[in-house]
């Protein structure tokens, strides 16, 4: 047990989650790097440890109630009581509504909404006991609507309502809850989208950048910087907010 605060980041084996995990470690947090495949988390853990930080790889399906409970207990025993939670785990199953299967809908809801709910419920007890906590949920500009993403858009809009309710319920315990809604971020997920629609990733990024006021696409570090702020001591009077990190005005 140490005095270092512990942060839990889901979907942290790659992309935005990996960037967030590395940033929070650099900020001084011990970090639980959580993803479906524990082995895939190891490179991020090794990066953090090489930089002098503390981290542990944890494999869990965030939609599995018993698995989540066991994972959070393991984190509290291995690092310390978790008081920062970043619900980043996510998947896409894009299709037009008339082609979307029930499985496509359920899979996206299970990870984004059920996963965020289960992780938050499991961690909030440690936060309320500590009298301090930071919850950061990953939404998306798709929450405003996006063709071919009825499931993802609904889930990400749901994350915003979930976040605002957490802020109302948990604020009196010294816990803040905020959401970040990324725009186009260069990750394996956006690369897969480019491949699915038959474009090279470079062409896909160029087309996206042309629609973004700052004239570039985003990087995981852009989201990690916003998470760092919300997780900080100084952000204690900011709660229930949705921050669009998208290179321009949204929402």
PyMOL commands that set and color helices and strands:
alter all, ss='L'
color gray80, all
select helices_A, chain A and resi 15-26+38-50+65-78+97-99+102-130+141-144+150-173+188-196+201-209+220-230+233-235
alter helices_A, ss='H'
color red, helices_A
select strands_A, chain A and resi 6-10+30-35+55-59+82-87+133-140+175-182+242-245
alter strands_A, ss='S'
color yellow, strands_A
deselect
rebuild
show_as cartoon
